[in-house]
Amino acid sequence: MTGDCLRAIVFDLDGTLRLNLPSGGEVFSDYVAALGVPVSGEDRERAARWEHYYWASSRPLREDLERFADDDEAFWNNYTYRRLLVLCGSPTLARALAPAVGQYMRTSYQPKSVVPPGLYPALTRLREMGFSLGVVSNRKHPYCNELEALGLIEFFPYVLAAGEVDLWKPDPALFQHAARQLGVRPQQVLYVGDNYFADVLGARRAGWHTVLFDPQRLFHEPGCPVITSFDELPEQIERTNPCGNNV
């Protein structure tokens, strides 16, 4: 990083501050393997990367939301087919498996909502360093109640759901709006998220600095610092902030 001192650190919510354990993708792929379909580690990584792409306001997602606007079940059945196609590579097999896999995920997948290891100490340290902390998520609706349930609300005076302003990552306009509300220039903000397509590309296009949270190492050479644990974040920021520990 070069130029202005960092003043604010902003985080993604789902997949970054809040995790589903076990992850939906993991359970999905495990069930497909249990049905007798060979699923390699490479297959799992490819499907996981596609999942990040799809949910990053991709064209397929926008088309599906319009096509199935009044039929939530049909949307998820179609999503199941899409993910199976990426995982298995066979349209015939994906069509055959989609009903059983979709039913299994609807009835059996009940994850726990948790925070990543090392997050609380990292946030405490960043606050002690004087940074303004915030959350910007692609959620449709405000989510302060979830932050409170996870013991995170005290860290974040600034919280924004994309649906509140009808701007969606990776649209740089969402990040630009957040910077204005935070009262900082784009070069003074760093965004931490797990989705390369939504978080890194969107924030970078808005002129923000970025750190990719990638514990599974899904994204190779993302063009920004990468952390696999939140224990690494304060040191990473200290090392790359042009002003060191000074905010």
N, C-alpha and C positions, 0 to 999 in steps of 0.2 A: 504494500500500500504506500502511496505517496500523496503528498499534499496536505489537506486539512486534517486536523486532529479528529479522531472519532469522538462523538458526543453521545450517540445512541446505539443500542444494540436491540434489534427487533427480531422476533422469533416466529416461525411457523408453529401451528398448533399440532394437528394430527400427523403422527409419524415423527414428530420432533419433541415437543414438550409432553405429548400424550401418546402412549403406545397401546395398541391392542395386543394382549398376550393370551394365547398364541396369535400370530398374525393371520389374517384371513387368507392371504396368499399361501402361507405355509400349510394351513389346514386343507385348503382347496387342492393343492398339489399332492399332499399326503393321501387324500381320499381317492384321487385319480389313480395314484400308484396302487392303492389297496384294491382297486377294481381290476388290477392286472395289466395296466398300461405301463410300459417302461417309461420312467421319468428320470432323466439324468440331472445332475447338478447344473449343467449348461442349460437344459430346458427350464429349470426353475428360475435361473437368473434371467433368462430371456423373457419369461413371463412376468417376472417382477419388474424389470425395466419397462416392459410394455404397460404394465399397470400404472406406473408413475406417469408415463406419457399420456395415457388415456385420460386420467383424472386431472391433467394440467390444462383444462379447458380446451382439449384437442378438438379437431374438426369431427372425428367420429363421436366424441361425447356430445358435442353440440347437436349433431344430426340425430343421435339417439334420444336426447332430451326432447327435441321437437317431435320426433316420430312417435314417441311413447309418452307424450305429455300427460295423457289421461289414463295411463295404464302402468302402474308401478311394477306389477308382477311381470308384465311383458318386457319392461326395461331390464329387469334383473335377469330374466331368462335369456335375453339377447346378450347381456354382458357376460353371462356364463358361457354362452356359445363362443363369443369373441375370445375370451381368455383361454378356453379349451383349444381353440384353433391355433393360438400362439404357442400354447404349451405342447400340443401334440402334433401340430403340423398337418392334420388331416381333416378336411371339411366333413367327410363322411363320419369319421369317428367323433368329431366334435358334436355333430347333430345327434348322434346316437347316445352320447353320454350326457348331454346337457340337461335333460329332465331329471335324471337321478342325482347329478352333482348339484343342480340348483335346489332340489328338494332337501338334500343333505345340508347344504349351507344354511338354508332358511330355518331348519328345525334343530340342527345340532350345534351350530357355531355360536358359542356364548363366551366371548372373550372377556377378560378383565381389563379394565382401564387403569393403566399405571404410568408413572413417570420413569424416565430412563435413569439408570444408576448414575450417581454423581451430579445430578441436575441441581438439587437444592444447594449444595456447597458452591457450585459454579455460579449460580445466580446471586448468592450471598456475596461472593467475591467481586463479581461485576458491579454490584450495587455499591460495595465499599470503595471501589475504584472510581465511583462518581458518575457512571454511565446512566443515562435515562434508558429504561427498559420497556419494551412494548411487545405486543403480539398482533400480527396481521395474518388472518386465516381466510381460506376460500369458503368458509362456512356461509350459509345463507342467512343465519340468524345469530344474534348475540349469544355468547357462550360463557359469560362471566360466572354463571352458576357452576359450570364444569371446572373452571380454574379454581374456584373456591373449594369445590369438593376434593380437588387434587392438592390443596394446600399451596396454590401458586398465586392466588389473586393479589397477595400482599406485595409481590415483586413487580407487578405490572400496572402502573398508573395509566398506561395507554393500551387500549384493546380495540381492535377493529375487525368486524366481519365484512367480507367482500360484498355480501348481499345488502348491507346497509347503504352502500354507495353504488351498487350495480356495476362494479368493476371487478374483474376476476383475474387472478394470476394466470398466466404470466404477463398480462397487460401492464406495461410500465406505468400507466396512469394511476393504477392502484397504489403503487409505491410512491409516486409523486404526491398523491393526495396525503398519504401518511406522513411524508417528510414535512409537508406544509403544516399539518396539524401538530407535529412534534416541534416545529419551529427551528428546523435544522436544514442545512444544505444537503443535497444528495451525497456529496463526498464525505459527509460527517456521520453517515449511517452504515451499519453493517447488518446484514440479514443472515440469519442462521436457519436453514431448512433442510429437509431430507430429500426433496424432489428436485432433481437437476432441471427438469423442463419448466416447472412452475416457479421454483424459488430462485435458483441460480440465474437462469436466463432472464427471468422477469426483473429481478432486482438489479442485475448488471445493466440491463437496457435502460433502467431509470437512473443509472449513475451511482448506485450503491455498491459498497463492498459486500462480498459474500463469503460465507463458510458453509460447506456442504457437510451435513451430518449423515454419514454413510457407514453404519456399523457392519453392514453386509458386504461392503466394498463392491457395490453394483456398478458404479460409474467410474470408468477409467479415464484419467487425465481430464477432469472437468474444468480445468483452467482456473481453479481457485483453491485455497486451503481446504483440506478435508480432515474431519475429526471422526473417530469411531467411538468415542466416549466423551461425555461432557467434562470429565476430569481434564481433558486436553484444552478446553476452550479458553479459560483465562490466560493460560500461558501463550496460546496461539495469538490472542489479541495483544498481549503485552509485547510479543515478538514482532508483530506486524504493524501496530499502531505507530504512525509517524511521531507521535508525541509521547511514546512510552506509556507510563501510568498516568500521565497528566491528561485530564479531560477538559 
